[in-house]
Amino acid sequence: MSSDPRPPRGRRADYRALVPITSRWSDNDMYGHLNNAVYYSYMDTAVTTWLVDQGFGAHGGDSMFFVAETGCRYLSEIGYPDRVTVGLRIGRLGTSSVRYEIALFRNEEDEAAAEGIFIHVHVDAATRRPSPVPPIVRDAMDGIVAR
């Protein structure tokens, strides 16, 4: 039995969608690994890429998603020129909010180098107030809900 109180690292198979991200030289910080803010950028890019790939544009329209909360657990280093794969799954799909559970995988590694959350709130573009996730978007999201 391990005395480590932290949950085990996620594995690629734990995630329902995988989005490749290209690391850049400028993503490294003075310590030679990805700056902590870059992890969040990768998470945001992966969620937006997945939404766009599902046919939901990143610009315009009657509705949009705002980030309401984020978090990240850093587990091991990633740095340029590593290849990064971002794993996505939805831990909770509410009426107007979505909790994405996200993992960053370095190169071909099976265990996550970082794990995070992004909570999106669906809002009406005109009022900027929460509104129900549209059925067509909800149907696509249901495909990556953690089971």
C-alpha positions in Angstrom: 0.0 0.0 0.0 1.3 3.4 -1.0 1.5 6.2 1.6 1.1 8.8 -1.2 -2.2 10.6 -0.5 -2.5 11.9 -4.1 -4.7 10.1 -6.6 -2.8 8.2 -9.3 -2.0 9.9 -12.5 -4.4 9.7 -15.3 -3.6 7.5 -18.4 -4.4 8.2 -22.0 -7.2 5.5 -22.0 -9.0 7.5 -19.2 -9.8 10.3 -21.6 -12.5 10.3 -24.3 -10.8 12.7 -26.8 -7.2 13.4 -27.6 -6.0 16.7 -29.1 -2.3 17.1 -30.3 -0.6 20.4 -29.5 2.7 21.5 -30.9 5.1 22.9 -28.3 7.1 26.0 -29.3 10.6 27.2 -28.2 8.9 30.3 -26.7 6.8 28.0 -24.4 9.9 27.2 -22.3 10.8 29.3 -19.3 14.2 30.1 -17.9 14.3 26.7 -16.2 14.0 24.9 -19.6 10.5 23.5 -19.2 7.0 24.8 -20.1 6.0 27.8 -18.1 3.0 27.1 -15.9 0.8 29.5 -17.8 1.5 27.6 -21.0 -0.2 24.5 -19.5 -3.4 26.6 -19.2 -3.0 27.8 -22.7 -2.7 24.2 -24.0 -5.8 23.2 -22.0 -7.8 26.2 -23.4 -6.6 25.5 -27.0 -7.5 21.8 -26.7 -11.0 22.5 -25.5 -11.6 25.1 -28.2 -10.1 22.9 -30.9 -12.4 20.1 -29.8 -15.4 22.4 -29.9 -14.4 23.7 -33.4 -13.9 20.1 -34.6 -17.4 19.3 -33.5 -18.7 22.2 -35.7 -19.1 24.8 -33.0 -17.2 27.9 -34.1 -14.9 29.8 -31.8 -16.2 33.2 -33.0 -19.6 34.8 -33.2 -23.0 33.2 -32.9 -25.8 33.5 -30.4 -23.9 31.7 -27.6 -20.5 31.2 -26.2 -18.6 29.7 -23.3 -16.8 31.6 -20.6 -14.1 30.1 -18.4 -15.4 30.2 -14.8 -12.7 28.2 -13.0 -9.4 26.4 -13.7 -7.0 24.3 -11.9 -3.8 22.3 -12.6 -1.8 19.7 -10.9 1.8 19.5 -12.3 3.2 16.0 -12.2 6.3 16.0 -14.4 8.2 18.3 -16.8 7.3 19.1 -20.4 9.5 21.2 -22.5 10.2 22.2 -26.1 10.5 20.2 -28.4 8.2 17.7 -26.7 5.1 16.6 -28.5 2.0 17.1 -26.3 -1.3 15.3 -26.5 -4.1 16.8 -24.4 -6.7 14.3 -23.2 -10.3 15.6 -22.6 -13.3 14.2 -20.9 -16.3 15.8 -19.3 -16.7 15.1 -15.6 -20.0 17.0 -15.2 -22.4 18.3 -17.8 -24.9 20.7 -16.1 -27.6 22.8 -17.4 -25.3 25.7 -18.4 -21.9 24.6 -17.1 -19.4 22.0 -18.2 -16.5 20.6 -16.2 -13.7 19.5 -18.5 -11.2 17.1 -16.9 -7.9 17.5 -18.8 -4.6 15.7 -19.0 -1.4 16.7 -20.8 0.8 13.8 -22.0 4.4 14.2 -23.0 5.5 12.5 -26.2 4.3 8.9 -26.1 4.1 8.6 -22.3 0.9 6.9 -21.0 0.8 8.7 -17.7 -0.2 12.4 -17.5 2.5 15.0 -17.0 -0.2 17.4 -15.7 -3.9 17.2 -14.9 -6.4 20.0 -14.8 -9.9 21.2 -14.9 -11.7 23.9 -16.9 -15.2 24.9 -16.0 -17.0 26.6 -18.9 -20.3 28.4 -18.4 -22.5 28.7 -21.5 -23.8 32.2 -21.9 -26.1 34.1 -24.2 -24.0 36.3 -26.4 -26.3 39.3 -26.1 -27.0 39.3 -22.4 -23.7 37.6 -21.2 -25.8 35.7 -18.7 -25.8 31.9 -18.2 -28.1 30.0 -20.5 -28.7 26.3 -21.1 -26.2 24.5 -23.3 -27.9 24.1 -26.7 -29.1 20.5 -27.4 -26.8 20.1 -30.5 -23.8 21.1 -28.4 -25.0 18.9 -25.4 -25.3 15.9 -27.7 -21.6 16.3 -28.9 -20.4 16.8 -25.3 -22.3 13.7 -24.2 -19.9 11.7 -26.4 -16.9 12.6 -24.1 -18.6 12.5 -20.7 -16.6 10.3 -18.4 -18.5 7.1 -17.8 
